[in-house]
Amino acid sequence: MIRIKDLNRKWKEFTLEDIDLHVREGEYFVILGPSGAGKTLLLEVIAGFHPPDRGEIFFGSRNITELAPEKRNVAFVYQNYSLFPHLDVLKNIEFGMRMRGLRDRARVEKMAEYLNISHLFHRNIYTLSGGEQQRIAIARSLVTDPEVMLLDEPLSALDPQTQETSRKILKKIHSDSKLTVIHVTHDQTEARVMADRIAVMMDGRIVQVDTPEELFNRPINDKVAHFLGVENVMKGTVTANDGGVTLIEVDGTSIEAISDYAVGDMVHACLRPENVTLSKMRVKTSARNIFEGAIIETELLGALVRVKVDCGFMLNAFVTRQSAEELELKPGSHVIVSFKTTAVHVV
């Protein structure tokens, strides 16, 4: 549906560089990256608010690089929703249609009923909750029957409960409408829950595009791994490789992984903390990596506890609060650390 070829755009002190991206028709595509990565600027270039300095943008077979924004048939929902405070809810929803010279009250009423906002028609924008404002902004976008919907951090201003409700609304809209959606966020949980595929963006570049499962388990490099919450990114040297079974020396200790790297290669062994198991004593396990370790510190994170363990190299593990209590985990105590060979991703 959307093809971006060799796109560059300099804006103030920031530059989008060499963006190549394909978004499939009907796909819910998420662009994930830290603040300042250039995500919003890329959306605005796709929408036509900024012309590229170089490169092309296609919607299907149409080259829309030079088209004015109003001719691209794109809906854009900003983080702050950009509702008009001098207009009531009904007039806000109708605004996009009026700008195109359209009058279709039946369509507006049908969209409002779909999003459960009909009862808000005559309300002032200032009297609405964040979730209600979001639904108004979405309704205003959808009544114009767009080909593409662009969402700029649409959930960031909402409380956790409203975020969950809004995620369900957006997924329902996508499922029912078959719209092509590009959703920008810095929230990894949001990306993982919403996306068919995810593009990681850093410093104005797209660095990896994958399904959520592949992306979070197989980040392309150590920088992406750190950003995606792979807390254990351990620098080491390959000391053996027997048919893909690789030994990596990290601070004098050998870790077993699966990789194609050769002896002598400098690599990073990436291991998510939720894939590390802690126990009081050695038990029968399929894990090939088993070490004795001393707990350095524990940190309560809501329902989970982060446990930092020194087992020849530093390692973080996540356990439930109940498990932490049962194992009597505290600084200075000793544990058995284990993780599977297949849980280690080598970059």
C-alpha positions as CSV (number, residue, x, y, z in Angstrom):
1,M,0.0,0.0,0.0
2,I,2.7,2.5,1.0
3,R,6.3,2.5,-0.4
4,I,8.9,4.9,0.7
5,K,12.1,5.0,-1.3
6,D,15.4,6.6,-0.3
7,L,13.6,9.4,1.6
8,N,15.6,12.2,3.2
9,R,14.3,15.3,4.9
10,K,16.2,17.9,6.9
11,W,14.1,19.9,9.4
12,K,15.8,22.4,11.8
13,E,18.6,20.4,13.4
14,F,17.2,17.0,12.5
15,T,17.5,14.8,9.4
16,L,15.5,11.8,8.2
17,E,18.1,9.7,6.4
18,D,17.7,7.0,3.7
19,I,14.2,5.8,4.7
20,D,13.1,2.7,2.8
21,L,9.8,1.3,4.0
22,H,7.0,-0.9,2.7
23,V,3.7,-1.0,4.5
24,R,1.2,-3.6,3.3
25,E,-2.4,-2.9,2.4
26,G,-4.6,-3.3,5.4
27,E,-1.6,-3.6,7.8
28,Y,-1.5,-2.2,11.3
29,F,2.1,-1.0,11.1
30,V,3.9,0.6,14.2
31,I,6.9,2.8,14.1
32,L,8.6,2.4,17.5
33,G,11.4,4.5,18.7
34,P,12.7,6.8,21.5
35,S,11.8,10.4,21.8
36,G,13.6,12.5,19.2
37,A,14.0,9.6,16.7
38,G,12.1,11.4,13.9
39,K,8.9,9.4,14.1
40,T,6.4,12.3,13.9
41,L,8.5,14.0,11.2
42,L,8.2,10.9,9.1
43,L,4.5,10.8,9.6
44,E,4.2,14.4,8.5
45,V,6.2,13.7,5.4
46,I,3.9,10.8,4.5
47,A,0.9,13.2,5.1
48,G,2.4,15.8,2.9
49,F,3.0,18.5,5.5
50,H,6.8,18.4,4.7
51,P,8.1,17.8,1.2
52,P,11.1,15.4,1.1
53,D,14.5,16.7,0.1
54,R,15.0,13.5,-1.7
55,G,13.1,10.3,-2.3
56,E,9.6,9.2,-3.4
57,I,6.4,8.1,-1.7
58,F,3.9,5.8,-3.4
59,F,0.3,4.8,-2.4
60,G,-0.2,1.7,-4.4
61,S,1.0,2.6,-7.9
62,R,0.4,6.3,-7.4
63,N,3.4,8.5,-6.8
64,I,2.1,11.0,-4.3
65,T,5.5,12.7,-3.5
66,E,4.4,16.0,-4.9
67,L,0.7,15.9,-4.0
68,A,-0.8,18.4,-1.6
69,P,-1.9,17.0,1.8
70,E,-5.6,17.4,1.0
71,K,-5.2,15.2,-2.1
72,R,-3.6,12.3,-0.4
73,N,-6.8,11.0,1.3
74,V,-4.9,10.5,4.6
75,A,-6.3,10.8,8.1
76,F,-3.9,12.2,10.7
77,V,-4.6,12.0,14.5
78,Y,-2.0,13.9,16.6
79,Q,-1.0,13.2,20.1
80,N,-3.0,16.1,21.5
81,Y,-5.9,15.3,19.1
82,S,-5.9,19.0,17.8
83,L,-9.6,19.5,18.4
84,F,-11.1,23.0,17.8
85,P,-12.1,24.5,21.2
86,H,-14.5,27.0,19.6
87,L,-16.5,24.1,18.0
88,D,-18.7,21.6,19.8
89,V,-18.2,17.9,19.3
90,L,-20.6,17.6,16.3
91,K,-18.9,20.4,14.4
92,N,-15.5,19.0,15.2
93,I,-16.4,15.7,13.7
94,E,-18.0,17.4,10.6
95,F,-15.0,19.7,10.1
96,G,-12.9,17.4,7.7
97,M,-16.0,16.7,5.6
98,R,-16.9,20.4,5.4
99,M,-13.3,21.2,4.3
100,R,-13.9,18.8,1.4
101,G,-17.3,20.3,0.6
102,L,-19.2,17.2,1.8
103,R,-22.4,17.1,3.8
104,D,-23.4,13.7,5.1
105,R,-25.1,13.9,8.5
106,A,-26.1,10.2,8.3
107,R,-22.4,9.2,8.0
108,V,-21.5,11.4,10.9
109,E,-24.2,9.9,13.1
110,K,-23.3,6.3,12.0
111,M,-19.6,6.9,12.9
112,A,-20.6,8.5,16.2
113,E,-22.8,5.6,17.1
114,Y,-20.0,3.2,16.2
115,L,-17.6,5.0,18.6
116,N,-20.3,5.5,21.2
117,I,-20.0,9.3,21.2
118,S,-23.5,10.4,19.9
119,H,-24.5,11.6,23.3
120,L,-21.6,14.1,23.2
121,F,-22.6,16.0,20.1
122,H,-23.4,19.3,21.8
123,R,-20.7,19.2,24.4
124,N,-17.8,21.6,24.6
125,I,-14.3,20.1,24.0
126,Y,-13.0,21.3,27.4
127,T,-15.6,19.2,29.2
128,L,-14.4,15.9,27.7
129,S,-12.1,13.3,29.1
130,G,-8.9,12.3,27.3
131,G,-10.5,9.1,26.0
132,E,-13.6,11.0,24.7
133,Q,-11.4,13.6,23.0
134,Q,-9.5,10.8,21.3
135,R,-12.7,9.2,20.0
136,I,-13.8,12.6,18.6
137,A,-10.5,13.0,16.8
138,I,-10.7,9.5,15.4
139,A,-14.3,10.0,14.3
140,R,-13.4,13.3,12.6
141,S,-10.7,11.4,10.7
142,L,-12.7,8.4,9.7
143,V,-15.8,10.2,8.4
144,T,-13.7,11.4,5.4
145,D,-13.2,7.7,4.4
146,P,-9.4,7.9,4.2
147,E,-7.1,5.3,2.5
148,V,-4.5,5.6,5.2
149,M,-4.7,6.5,8.9
150,L,-1.7,8.0,10.6
151,L,-1.6,8.0,14.4
152,D,1.0,10.0,16.3
153,E,1.4,8.7,19.9
154,P,-2.4,8.4,20.2
155,L,-2.4,6.7,23.6
156,S,0.4,8.6,25.4
157,A,-1.8,11.2,27.1
158,L,-4.2,8.6,28.6
159,D,-4.3,6.8,31.9
160,P,-3.5,3.1,31.9
161,Q,-7.2,1.9,32.0
162,T,-8.2,4.3,29.3
163,Q,-5.2,3.2,27.2
164,E,-6.4,-0.4,27.4
165,T,-9.9,0.6,26.2
166,S,-8.5,2.8,23.4
167,R,-6.2,0.0,22.2
168,K,-9.3,-2.2,21.8
169,I,-11.2,0.5,20.0
170,L,-8.3,1.1,17.6
171,K,-8.0,-2.7,16.9
172,K,-11.7,-2.9,16.3
173,I,-11.6,0.0,13.9
174,H,-8.7,-1.6,12.0
175,S,-10.4,-5.0,11.9
176,D,-13.7,-3.7,10.7
177,S,-12.4,-1.1,8.2
178,K,-9.4,-2.9,6.8
179,L,-7.6,0.5,6.8
180,T,-3.9,0.7,6.4
181,V,-2.7,2.2,9.7
182,I,0.7,3.6,10.7
183,H,0.9,4.1,14.4
184,V,3.9,6.0,16.0
185,T,4.8,5.3,19.6
186,H,7.7,5.0,22.1
187,D,5.7,2.5,24.2
188,Q,7.0,-1.1,23.6
189,T,3.9,-2.8,25.2
190,E,1.7,-0.7,22.9
191,A,3.7,-1.6,19.9
192,R,3.8,-5.3,20.8
193,V,0.0,-5.5,21.4
194,M,-1.1,-3.4,18.4
195,A,1.3,-4.2,15.5
196,D,1.2,-6.7,12.6
197,R,4.8,-5.5,12.0
198,I,7.1,-3.0,13.8
199,A,9.8,-0.7,12.4
200,V,12.3,0.5,15.0
201,M,13.5,4.0,14.3
202,M,16.6,5.6,15.8
203,D,18.4,8.9,15.0
204,G,16.3,9.5,11.9
205,R,16.8,6.0,10.4
206,I,14.8,2.8,10.2
207,V,17.1,0.2,11.7
208,Q,14.9,-3.0,11.8
209,V,11.5,-4.1,10.6
210,D,10.0,-7.3,11.8
211,T,7.0,-9.0,13.4
212,P,6.7,-8.2,17.2
213,E,7.7,-11.7,18.1
214,E,10.8,-11.7,15.9
215,L,11.8,-8.1,16.8
216,F,11.6,-8.5,20.6
217,N,13.4,-11.9,20.5
218,R,15.9,-11.2,17.8
219,P,17.0,-7.5,17.9
220,I,19.4,-6.6,15.1
221,N,22.1,-5.1,17.3
222,D,23.0,-4.2,20.9
223,K,21.5,-0.7,20.6
224,V,18.1,-2.0,19.5
225,A,18.3,-4.7,22.2
226,H,18.9,-2.2,25.0
227,F,16.0,-0.1,23.7
228,L,13.6,-3.1,23.6
229,G,14.3,-4.0,27.2
230,V,16.8,-6.7,26.7
231,E,18.5,-5.9,30.0
232,N,21.2,-8.5,29.6
233,V,23.4,-7.4,26.7
234,M,26.8,-9.0,27.4
235,K,29.9,-8.3,25.4
236,G,32.1,-11.3,24.7
237,T,34.2,-13.3,22.4
238,V,33.3,-16.5,20.5
239,T,35.7,-19.3,21.7
240,A,34.0,-22.3,19.9
241,N,31.4,-23.1,17.3
242,D,30.3,-26.7,16.7
243,G,27.6,-26.8,14.1
244,G,26.0,-23.6,15.4
245,V,26.3,-24.4,19.1
246,T,28.5,-21.5,20.1
247,L,30.5,-20.8,23.3
248,I,30.9,-17.1,24.2
249,E,33.3,-16.0,26.9
250,V,31.9,-13.2,29.0
251,D,34.2,-11.9,31.8
252,G,35.9,-15.2,31.9
253,T,32.8,-17.3,32.0
254,S,31.4,-19.4,29.0
255,I,27.8,-19.0,27.8
256,E,26.3,-21.4,25.3
257,A,24.2,-20.0,22.5
258,I,23.1,-20.7,18.9
259,S,24.8,-18.6,16.2
260,D,26.8,-18.6,13.0
261,Y,29.6,-16.5,14.4
262,A,33.2,-17.8,14.1
263,V,35.9,-18.3,16.7
264,G,37.4,-14.9,17.6
265,D,34.4,-12.8,16.7
266,M,33.5,-10.1,19.2
267,V,29.8,-10.3,19.8
268,H,27.0,-9.4,22.2
269,A,24.9,-12.1,23.9
270,C,21.4,-10.8,24.5
271,L,19.1,-12.4,27.0
272,R,15.8,-11.1,28.2
273,P,15.4,-11.1,32.0
274,E,12.1,-13.0,31.9
275,N,14.0,-15.9,30.3
276,V,16.3,-16.3,33.3
277,T,15.3,-18.9,36.0
278,L,16.4,-18.7,39.6
279,S,16.3,-21.5,42.1
280,K,17.6,-22.4,45.5
281,M,19.3,-25.6,44.4
282,R,20.1,-27.4,41.2
283,V,17.1,-29.1,39.6
284,K,16.6,-31.2,36.5
285,T,16.3,-28.8,33.6
286,S,16.7,-28.6,29.8
287,A,18.7,-25.4,30.2
288,R,22.3,-25.8,29.2
289,N,23.5,-22.6,30.9
290,I,23.6,-23.2,34.7
291,F,25.6,-21.0,37.1
292,E,25.9,-20.4,40.8
293,G,25.4,-16.7,41.6
294,A,25.2,-14.2,44.4
295,I,22.4,-11.7,44.6
296,I,23.7,-8.1,44.4
297,E,20.4,-6.3,44.7
298,T,16.6,-6.6,44.3
299,E,14.2,-4.0,43.1
300,L,10.4,-4.2,43.4
301,L,8.6,-3.4,40.1
302,G,4.9,-3.8,40.9
303,A,4.0,-7.4,40.5
304,L,7.6,-8.3,39.5
305,V,11.0,-8.2,41.2
306,R,14.2,-7.4,39.3
307,V,17.1,-9.5,40.7
308,K,20.7,-8.6,39.9
309,V,23.0,-11.6,40.2
310,D,26.7,-11.9,39.9
311,C,27.5,-15.3,38.4
312,G,30.9,-14.5,37.0
313,F,29.1,-11.8,34.9
314,M,26.3,-9.6,35.9
315,L,22.8,-10.8,35.0
316,N,19.3,-9.4,35.6
317,A,16.3,-11.7,36.1
318,F,12.6,-11.1,36.6
319,V,10.6,-13.1,39.1
320,T,7.2,-12.7,40.6
321,R,6.9,-11.2,44.1
322,Q,5.6,-14.6,45.4
323,S,8.6,-16.4,43.9
324,A,11.0,-13.8,45.4
325,E,9.4,-14.4,48.9
326,E,9.5,-18.2,48.5
327,L,13.1,-18.2,47.4
328,E,14.0,-15.7,50.1
329,L,15.9,-13.6,47.6
330,K,17.9,-10.8,49.2
331,P,21.3,-9.2,48.7
332,G,24.1,-11.6,49.7
333,S,22.1,-14.8,49.3
334,H,23.1,-17.5,46.8
335,V,21.0,-18.9,43.9
336,I,21.2,-21.2,40.9
337,V,20.8,-19.3,37.7
338,S,19.8,-21.1,34.5
339,F,18.7,-20.2,31.0
340,K,18.3,-22.0,27.7
341,T,20.8,-21.9,24.9
342,T,17.9,-20.9,22.5
343,A,17.0,-17.9,24.8
344,V,20.4,-16.2,24.0
345,H,20.3,-14.1,20.8
346,V,23.8,-13.2,19.5
347,V,24.5,-10.0,17.6
